[in-house]
Amino acid sequence: MGFRKISHDVKLAAIQLHERNLLSLQDILDSCGFSECTWFQILKLWRETGDVVNHQPSTAMRGRLRALDREDIDCLLRLVRQNPDYFLNKLMHLLATNQFISVHFMTI
C-alpha cells in the first residue's frame, strides 16, 4: 500500500485500544488499515514523545535549501533574455558581481 495520511484520531484510538488490551494487535491493524511497520513507528513515537505526530521542525521544511532566491532568479532571467548568447561562465561572473552570489554553473 502506498503512502496515505493517517489521522491523529485514528492513531490515538489504536494506541488506546492496545494499551487497554481491548483488541489484539492484528485486529487493531486490520481495523485501522495500517501496516505493522507503521504501527511500531507510531508506538515508538508515542512512547518517546507522548504524542502520535512528529512535530519536529525538520518535517515542516522539506527539500534542499535553495542557492538562489527569487531576486537572483529574476536577475538571471533578465540577463538571459537580454543576452541570449552569453555562456554560463559569463552568467556566473555577472551573478557574482551584480548579486554577490557565487554559484556553480550546474545551478544556472
N, CA, C and O atoms as a GROMACS GRO file, in nm:
protein
  432
    1MET      N    1   0.084  -0.117   0.000
    1MET     CA    2   0.000   0.000   0.000
    1MET      C    3   0.089   0.124   0.000
    1MET      O    4   0.191   0.126   0.069
    2GLY      N    5   0.053   0.225  -0.076
    2GLY     CA    6   0.132   0.346  -0.085
    2GLY      C    7   0.110   0.439   0.033
    2GLY      O    8   0.035   0.408   0.127
    3PHE      N    9   0.175   0.552   0.027
    3PHE     CA   10   0.165   0.650   0.134
    3PHE      C   11   0.025   0.708   0.140
    3PHE      O   12  -0.032   0.746   0.038
    4ARG      N   13  -0.030   0.714   0.260
    4ARG     CA   14  -0.154   0.787   0.282
    4ARG      C   15  -0.150   0.841   0.423
    4ARG      O   16  -0.093   0.780   0.513
    5LYS      N   17  -0.211   0.956   0.442
    5LYS     CA   18  -0.210   1.021   0.571
    5LYS      C   19  -0.307   0.950   0.666
    5LYS      O   20  -0.423   0.927   0.632
    6ILE      N   21  -0.258   0.918   0.782
    6ILE     CA   22  -0.341   0.856   0.886
    6ILE      C   23  -0.372   0.964   0.988
    6ILE      O   24  -0.281   1.028   1.041
    7SER      N   25  -0.499   0.985   1.015
    7SER     CA   26  -0.538   1.094   1.103
    7SER      C   27  -0.488   1.072   1.246
    7SER      O   28  -0.467   0.960   1.291
    8HIS      N   29  -0.472   1.182   1.313
    8HIS     CA   30  -0.427   1.184   1.452
    8HIS      C   31  -0.521   1.102   1.539
    8HIS      O   32  -0.476   1.027   1.626
    9ASP      N   33  -0.653   1.115   1.516
    9ASP     CA   34  -0.753   1.044   1.596
    9ASP      C   35  -0.744   0.893   1.582
    9ASP      O   36  -0.758   0.820   1.680
   10VAL      N   37  -0.720   0.846   1.460
   10VAL     CA   38  -0.710   0.702   1.436
   10VAL      C   39  -0.587   0.646   1.508
   10VAL      O   40  -0.592   0.538   1.568
   11LYS      N   41  -0.477   0.719   1.502
   11LYS     CA   42  -0.356   0.674   1.571
   11LYS      C   43  -0.378   0.668   1.722
   11LYS      O   44  -0.340   0.570   1.787
   12LEU      N   45  -0.441   0.772   1.777
   12LEU     CA   46  -0.468   0.773   1.921
   12LEU      C   47  -0.563   0.661   1.962
   12LEU      O   48  -0.545   0.598   2.066
   13ALA      N   49  -0.664   0.637   1.879
   13ALA     CA   50  -0.759   0.529   1.909
   13ALA      C   51  -0.687   0.394   1.910
   13ALA      O   52  -0.713   0.310   1.996
   14ALA      N   53  -0.598   0.373   1.814
   14ALA     CA   54  -0.524   0.247   1.809
   14ALA      C   55  -0.436   0.231   1.932
   14ALA      O   56  -0.428   0.121   1.988
   15ILE      N   57  -0.371   0.338   1.975
   15ILE     CA   58  -0.287   0.333   2.095
   15ILE      C   59  -0.373   0.298   2.217
   15ILE      O   60  -0.334   0.213   2.298
   16GLN      N   61  -0.487   0.362   2.230
   16GLN     CA   62  -0.574   0.335   2.345
   16GLN      C   63  -0.626   0.191   2.345
   16GLN      O   64  -0.629   0.126   2.450
   17LEU      N   65  -0.665   0.143   2.229
   17LEU     CA   66  -0.710   0.003   2.219
   17LEU      C   67  -0.600  -0.093   2.260
   17LEU      O   68  -0.626  -0.193   2.327
   18HIS      N   69  -0.479  -0.064   2.219
   18HIS     CA   70  -0.366  -0.152   2.250
   18HIS      C   71  -0.330  -0.145   2.399
   18HIS      O   72  -0.310  -0.249   2.463
   19GLU      N   73  -0.324  -0.023   2.455
   19GLU     CA   74  -0.283  -0.009   2.595
   19GLU      C   75  -0.386  -0.067   2.691
   19GLU      O   76  -0.350  -0.112   2.800
   20ARG      N   77  -0.511  -0.066   2.653
   20ARG     CA   78  -0.617  -0.119   2.741
   20ARG      C   79  -0.649  -0.266   2.711
   20ARG      O   80  -0.740  -0.323   2.770
   21ASN      N   81  -0.572  -0.326   2.621
   21ASN     CA   82  -0.590  -0.467   2.584
   21ASN      C   83  -0.733  -0.499   2.542
   21ASN      O   84  -0.786  -0.605   2.576
   22LEU      N   85  -0.794  -0.407   2.468
   22LEU     CA   86  -0.932  -0.429   2.423
   22LEU      C   87  -0.937  -0.512   2.295
   22LEU      O   88  -1.034  -0.585   2.272
   23LEU      N   89  -0.833  -0.501   2.213
   23LEU     CA   90  -0.824  -0.580   2.089
   23LEU      C   91  -0.682  -0.631   2.074
   23LEU      O   92  -0.587  -0.574   2.126
   24SER      N   93  -0.671  -0.740   2.000
   24SER     CA   94  -0.537  -0.790   1.970
   24SER      C   95  -0.471  -0.696   1.869
   24SER      O   96  -0.539  -0.619   1.800
   25LEU      N   97  -0.340  -0.704   1.861
   25LEU     CA   98  -0.267  -0.618   1.768
   25LEU      C   99  -0.314  -0.639   1.624
   25LEU      O  100  -0.332  -0.543   1.550
   26GLN      N  101  -0.334  -0.764   1.586
   26GLN     CA  102  -0.377  -0.793   1.449
   26GLN      C  103  -0.515  -0.732   1.420
   26GLN      O  104  -0.539  -0.682   1.310
   27ASP      N  105  -0.606  -0.738   1.517
   27ASP     CA  106  -0.739  -0.678   1.500
   27ASP      C  107  -0.730  -0.525   1.488
   27ASP      O  108  -0.803  -0.464   1.411
   28ILE      N  109  -0.640  -0.465   1.565
   28ILE     CA  110  -0.620  -0.320   1.557
   28ILE      C  111  -0.567  -0.282   1.419
   28ILE      O  112  -0.616  -0.187   1.357
   29LEU      N  113  -0.468  -0.356   1.371
   29LEU     CA  114  -0.410  -0.328   1.239
   29LEU      C  115  -0.514  -0.345   1.128
   29LEU      O  116  -0.521  -0.263   1.037
   30ASP      N  117  -0.592  -0.450   1.137
   30ASP     CA  118  -0.696  -0.474   1.036
   30ASP      C  119  -0.803  -0.364   1.041
   30ASP      O  120  -0.850  -0.318   0.936
   31SER      N  121  -0.842  -0.324   1.160
   31SER     CA  122  -0.947  -0.222   1.175
   31SER      C  123  -0.900  -0.084   1.129
   31SER      O  124  -0.974  -0.011   1.064
   32CYS      N  125  -0.778  -0.050   1.164
   32CYS     CA  126  -0.728   0.084   1.132
   32CYS      C  127  -0.670   0.092   0.991
   32CYS      O  128  -0.663   0.200   0.933
   33GLY      N  129  -0.629  -0.020   0.936
   33GLY     CA  130  -0.581  -0.023   0.799
   33GLY      C  131  -0.439   0.022   0.780
   33GLY      O  132  -0.404   0.070   0.672
   34PHE      N  133  -0.355   0.008   0.881
   34PHE     CA  134  -0.214   0.036   0.857
   34PHE      C  135  -0.128  -0.085   0.888
   34PHE      O  136  -0.170  -0.178   0.956
   35SER      N  137  -0.007  -0.081   0.836
   35SER     CA  138   0.082  -0.196   0.845
   35SER      C  139   0.144  -0.208   0.984
   35SER      O  140   0.137  -0.116   1.066
   36GLU      N  141   0.205  -0.322   1.006
   36GLU     CA  142   0.272  -0.347   1.134
   36GLU      C  143   0.390  -0.251   1.151
   36GLU      O  144   0.417  -0.202   1.261
   37CYS      N  145   0.460  -0.226   1.041
   37CYS     CA  146   0.573  -0.132   1.045
   37CYS      C  147   0.526   0.007   1.086
   37CYS      O  148   0.589   0.071   1.171
   38THR      N  149   0.417   0.054   1.027
   38THR     CA  150   0.361   0.184   1.062
   38THR      C  151   0.318   0.186   1.208
   38THR      O  152   0.340   0.284   1.279
   39TRP      N  153   0.258   0.077   1.253
   39TRP     CA  154   0.214   0.068   1.392
   39TRP      C  155   0.331   0.085   1.488
   39TRP      O  156   0.320   0.159   1.586
   40PHE      N  157   0.440   0.018   1.462
   40PHE     CA  158   0.553   0.027   1.554
   40PHE      C  159   0.620   0.164   1.549
   40PHE      O  160   0.678   0.208   1.648
   41GLN      N  161   0.613   0.231   1.435
   41GLN     CA  162   0.662   0.370   1.429
   41GLN      C  163   0.574   0.461   1.514
   41GLN      O  164   0.625   0.546   1.587
   42ILE      N  165   0.445   0.444   1.504
   42ILE     CA  166   0.351   0.523   1.584
   42ILE      C  167   0.371   0.496   1.733
   42ILE      O  168   0.376   0.588   1.814
   43LEU      N  169   0.383   0.368   1.768
   43LEU     CA  170   0.402   0.329   1.908
   43LEU      C  171   0.532   0.385   1.964
   43LEU      O  172   0.536   0.433   2.077
   44LYS      N  173   0.640   0.379   1.884
   44LYS     CA  174   0.768   0.433   1.928
   44LYS      C  175   0.757   0.583   1.952
   44LYS      O  176   0.806   0.634   2.053
   45LEU      N  177   0.694   0.654   1.860
   45LEU     CA  178   0.676   0.798   1.874
   45LEU      C  179   0.592   0.830   1.998
   45LEU      O  180   0.623   0.924   2.070
   46TRP      N  181   0.489   0.752   2.023
   46TRP     CA  182   0.404   0.770   2.140
   46TRP      C  183   0.483   0.752   2.269
   46TRP      O  184   0.468   0.831   2.363
   47ARG      N  185   0.566   0.649   2.273
   47ARG     CA  186   0.644   0.622   2.395
   47ARG      C  187   0.754   0.726   2.418
   47ARG      O  188   0.787   0.757   2.532
   48GLU      N  189   0.809   0.780   2.309
   48GLU     CA  190   0.918   0.877   2.322
   48GLU      C  191   0.868   1.018   2.350
   48GLU      O  192   0.930   1.093   2.426
   49THR      N  193   0.755   1.056   2.289
   49THR     CA  194   0.712   1.196   2.297
   49THR      C  195   0.577   1.216   2.366
   49THR      O  196   0.546   1.327   2.408
   50GLY      N  197   0.499   1.110   2.380
   50GLY     CA  198   0.366   1.126   2.436
   50GLY      C  199   0.264   1.174   2.334
   50GLY      O  200   0.151   1.208   2.370
   51ASP      N  201   0.303   1.177   2.208
   51ASP     CA  202   0.212   1.216   2.100
   51ASP      C  203   0.235   1.122   1.983
   51ASP      O  204   0.337   1.054   1.975
   52VAL      N  205   0.138   1.119   1.892
   52VAL     CA  206   0.148   1.028   1.778
   52VAL      C  207   0.186   1.102   1.650
   52VAL      O  208   0.192   1.043   1.542
   53VAL      N  209   0.212   1.233   1.662
   53VAL     CA  210   0.251   1.314   1.547
   53VAL      C  211   0.389   1.372   1.573
   53VAL      O  212   0.416   1.422   1.682
   54ASN      N  213   0.475   1.367   1.474
   54ASN     CA  214   0.609   1.421   1.486
   54ASN      C  215   0.604   1.572   1.459
   54ASN      O  216   0.571   1.613   1.348
   55HIS      N  217   0.636   1.653   1.559
   55HIS     CA  218   0.628   1.798   1.546
   55HIS      C  219   0.765   1.862   1.528
   55HIS      O  220   0.779   1.982   1.554
   56GLN      N  221   0.865   1.788   1.485
   56GLN     CA  222   0.998   1.845   1.471
   56GLN      C  223   1.003   1.939   1.352
   56GLN      O  224   0.934   1.916   1.253
   57PRO      N  225   1.083   2.046   1.361
   57PRO     CA  226   1.090   2.144   1.252
   57PRO      C  227   1.139   2.087   1.120
   57PRO      O  228   1.108   2.141   1.014
   58SER      N  229   1.215   1.979   1.125
   58SER     CA  230   1.268   1.922   1.001
   58SER      C  231   1.157   1.870   0.910
   58SER      O  232   1.176   1.863   0.788
   59THR      N  233   1.041   1.835   0.966
   59THR     CA  234   0.932   1.786   0.883
   59THR      C  235   0.855   1.899   0.818
   59THR      O  236   0.786   1.878   0.718
   60ALA      N  237   0.866   2.020   0.872
   60ALA     CA  238   0.793   2.133   0.816
   60ALA      C  239   0.858   2.183   0.688
   60ALA      O  240   0.789   2.223   0.594
   61MET      N  241   0.989   2.180   0.682
   61MET     CA  242   1.060   2.231   0.565
   61MET      C  243   1.128   2.115   0.495
   61MET      O  244   1.224   2.058   0.547
   62ARG      N  245   1.079   2.081   0.380
   62ARG     CA  246   1.133   1.966   0.309
   62ARG      C  247   1.214   2.012   0.189
   62ARG      O  248   1.196   2.122   0.138
   63GLY      N  249   1.302   1.926   0.144
   63GLY     CA  250   1.379   1.953   0.024
   63GLY      C  251   1.512   2.022   0.054
   63GLY      O  252   1.544   2.055   0.168
   64ARG      N  253   1.585   2.041  -0.051
   64ARG     CA  254   1.717   2.101  -0.042
   64ARG      C  255   1.704   2.253  -0.027
   64ARG      O  256   1.614   2.314  -0.084
   65LEU      N  257   1.795   2.313   0.049
   65LEU     CA  258   1.799   2.458   0.058
   65LEU      C  259   1.839   2.514  -0.077
   65LEU      O  260   1.927   2.460  -0.144
   66ARG      N  261   1.776   2.620  -0.117
   66ARG     CA  262   1.800   2.677  -0.249
   66ARG      C  263   1.917   2.775  -0.246
   66ARG      O  264   1.931   2.854  -0.153
   67ALA      N  265   2.001   2.768  -0.350
   67ALA     CA  266   2.117   2.857  -0.361
   67ALA      C  267   2.074   2.995  -0.410
   67ALA      O  268   2.137   3.095  -0.376
   68LEU      N  269   1.969   3.000  -0.488
   68LEU     CA  270   1.922   3.126  -0.545
   68LEU      C  271   1.784   3.160  -0.491
   68LEU      O  272   1.696   3.074  -0.485
   69ASP      N  273   1.765   3.286  -0.451
   69ASP     CA  274   1.631   3.328  -0.411
   69ASP      C  275   1.560   3.389  -0.532
   69ASP      O  276   1.615   3.391  -0.642
   70ARG      N  277   1.440   3.436  -0.512
   70ARG     CA  278   1.358   3.486  -0.622
   70ARG      C  279   1.425   3.604  -0.695
   70ARG      O  280   1.420   3.612  -0.818
   71GLU      N  281   1.486   3.693  -0.620
   71GLU     CA  282   1.553   3.809  -0.679
   71GLU      C  283   1.669   3.766  -0.769
   71GLU      O  284   1.688   3.822  -0.877
   72ASP      N  285   1.747   3.667  -0.725
   72ASP     CA  286   1.859   3.617  -0.805
   72ASP      C  287   1.809   3.552  -0.934
   72ASP      O  288   1.868   3.570  -1.040
   73ILE      N  289   1.702   3.477  -0.924
   73ILE     CA  290   1.648   3.410  -1.042
   73ILE      C  291   1.594   3.512  -1.141
   73ILE      O  292   1.613   3.498  -1.262
   74ASP      N  293   1.526   3.616  -1.090
   74ASP     CA  294   1.476   3.722  -1.178
   74ASP      C  295   1.590   3.793  -1.250
   74ASP      O  296   1.581   3.822  -1.369
   75CYS      N  297   1.697   3.821  -1.178
   75CYS     CA  298   1.815   3.884  -1.238
   75CYS      C  299   1.874   3.795  -1.346
   75CYS      O  300   1.908   3.842  -1.455
   76LEU      N  301   1.885   3.668  -1.318
   76LEU     CA  302   1.940   3.573  -1.414
   76LEU      C  303   1.852   3.564  -1.539
   76LEU      O  304   1.903   3.561  -1.651
   77LEU      N  305   1.723   3.561  -1.519
   77LEU     CA  306   1.630   3.557  -1.634
   77LEU      C  307   1.641   3.683  -1.720
   77LEU      O  308   1.638   3.675  -1.843
   78ARG      N  309   1.654   3.801  -1.655
   78ARG     CA  310   1.672   3.925  -1.731
   78ARG      C  311   1.800   3.920  -1.814
   78ARG      O  312   1.801   3.960  -1.930
   79LEU      N  313   1.907   3.871  -1.751
   79LEU     CA  314   2.035   3.862  -1.823
   79LEU      C  315   2.026   3.771  -1.945
   79LEU      O  316   2.077   3.804  -2.052
   80VAL      N  317   1.961   3.658  -1.928
   80VAL     CA  318   1.949   3.562  -2.038
   80VAL      C  319   1.860   3.619  -2.149
   80VAL      O  320   1.890   3.601  -2.267
   81ARG      N  321   1.752   3.687  -2.112
   81ARG     CA  322   1.664   3.744  -2.215
   81ARG      C  323   1.732   3.858  -2.290
   81ARG      O  324   1.712   3.874  -2.411
   82GLN      N  325   1.811   3.937  -2.219
   82GLN     CA  326   1.880   4.049  -2.284
   82GLN      C  327   2.000   4.003  -2.365
   82GLN      O  328   2.034   4.065  -2.466
   83ASN      N  329   2.064   3.897  -2.321
   83ASN     CA  330   2.188   3.848  -2.385
   83ASN      C  331   2.183   3.698  -2.401
   83ASN      O  332   2.251   3.626  -2.327
   84PRO      N  333   2.106   3.647  -2.496
   84PRO     CA  334   2.090   3.502  -2.508
   84PRO      C  335   2.218   3.430  -2.553
   84PRO      O  336   2.225   3.307  -2.546
   85ASP      N  337   2.318   3.504  -2.597
   85ASP     CA  338   2.441   3.441  -2.644
   85ASP      C  339   2.548   3.429  -2.535
   85ASP      O  340   2.658   3.382  -2.563
   86TYR      N  341   2.518   3.471  -2.412
   86TYR     CA  342   2.615   3.459  -2.303
   86TYR      C  343   2.634   3.312  -2.265
   86TYR      O  344   2.538   3.235  -2.262
   87PHE      N  345   2.759   3.277  -2.236
   87PHE     CA  346   2.790   3.143  -2.187
   87PHE      C  347   2.769   3.139  -2.035
   87PHE      O  348   2.755   3.243  -1.970
   88LEU      N  349   2.768   3.020  -1.982
   88LEU     CA  350   2.744   3.003  -1.838
   88LEU      C  351   2.848   3.073  -1.753
   88LEU      O  352   2.814   3.129  -1.648
   89ASN      N  353   2.974   3.071  -1.795
   89ASN     CA  354   3.078   3.135  -1.715
   89ASN      C  355   3.056   3.286  -1.706
   89ASN      O  356   3.086   3.347  -1.603
   90LYS      N  357   3.004   3.347  -1.813
   90LYS     CA  358   2.973   3.490  -1.811
   90LYS      C  359   2.855   3.516  -1.717
   90LYS      O  360   2.857   3.613  -1.641
   91LEU      N  361   2.754   3.431  -1.720
   91LEU     CA  362   2.641   3.446  -1.631
   91LEU      C  363   2.683   3.428  -1.485
   91LEU      O  364   2.635   3.499  -1.396
   92MET      N  365   2.773   3.334  -1.460
   92MET     CA  366   2.824   3.313  -1.324
   92MET      C  367   2.897   3.438  -1.276
   92MET      O  368   2.879   3.481  -1.162
   93HIS      N  369   2.978   3.496  -1.363
   93HIS     CA  370   3.053   3.618  -1.328
   93HIS      C  371   2.957   3.734  -1.299
   93HIS      O  372   2.976   3.808  -1.202
   94LEU      N  373   2.856   3.750  -1.383
   94LEU     CA  374   2.760   3.858  -1.362
   94LEU      C  375   2.680   3.841  -1.234
   94LEU      O  376   2.652   3.939  -1.164
   95LEU      N  377   2.643   3.717  -1.202
   95LEU     CA  378   2.574   3.692  -1.074
   95LEU      C  379   2.665   3.726  -0.956
   95LEU      O  380   2.621   3.783  -0.857
   96ALA      N  381   2.791   3.690  -0.969
   96ALA     CA  382   2.886   3.715  -0.860
   96ALA      C  383   2.909   3.865  -0.841
   96ALA      O  384   2.919   3.912  -0.727
   97THR      N  385   2.918   3.940  -0.950
   97THR     CA  386   2.946   4.084  -0.936
   97THR      C  387   2.821   4.167  -0.909
   97THR      O  388   2.828   4.264  -0.835
   98ASN      N  389   2.708   4.130  -0.968
   98ASN     CA  390   2.587   4.211  -0.952
   98ASN      C  391   2.501   4.169  -0.834
   98ASN      O  392   2.441   4.254  -0.768
   99GLN      N  393   2.494   4.041  -0.807
   99GLN     CA  394   2.408   3.991  -0.700
   99GLN      C  395   2.488   3.943  -0.579
   99GLN      O  396   2.429   3.907  -0.476
  100PHE      N  397   2.618   3.942  -0.589
  100PHE     CA  398   2.707   3.898  -0.481
  100PHE      C  399   2.678   3.755  -0.437
  100PHE      O  400   2.676   3.724  -0.318
  101ILE      N  401   2.655   3.669  -0.537
  101ILE     CA  402   2.630   3.529  -0.506
  101ILE      C  403   2.714   3.443  -0.599
  101ILE      O  404   2.715   3.464  -0.721
  102SER      N  405   2.783   3.348  -0.542
  102SER     CA  406   2.867   3.259  -0.620
  102SER      C  407   2.800   3.122  -0.629
  102SER      O  408   2.774   3.057  -0.527
  103VAL      N  409   2.771   3.081  -0.751
  103VAL     CA  410   2.706   2.952  -0.772
  103VAL      C  411   2.780   2.874  -0.879
  103VAL      O  412   2.853   2.932  -0.960
  104HIS      N  413   2.762   2.744  -0.879
  104HIS     CA  414   2.821   2.656  -0.978
  104HIS      C  415   2.740   2.667  -1.107
  104HIS      O  416   2.621   2.700  -1.104
  105PHE      N  417   2.804   2.641  -1.221
  105PHE     CA  418   2.732   2.652  -1.348
  105PHE      C  419   2.616   2.554  -1.357
  105PHE      O  420   2.520   2.580  -1.430
  106MET      N  421   2.621   2.443  -1.284
  106MET     CA  422   2.511   2.347  -1.283
  106MET      C  423   2.385   2.407  -1.219
  106MET      O  424   2.273   2.370  -1.252
  107THR      N  425   2.405   2.501  -1.127
  107THR     CA  426   2.291   2.566  -1.063
  107THR      C  427   2.217   2.656  -1.162
  107THR      O  428   2.094   2.667  -1.158
  108ILE      N  429   2.293   2.719  -1.250
  108ILE     CA  430   2.233   2.807  -1.351
  108ILE      C  431   2.162   2.722  -1.454
  108ILE      O  432   2.104   2.776  -1.548
   0.00000   0.00000   0.00000
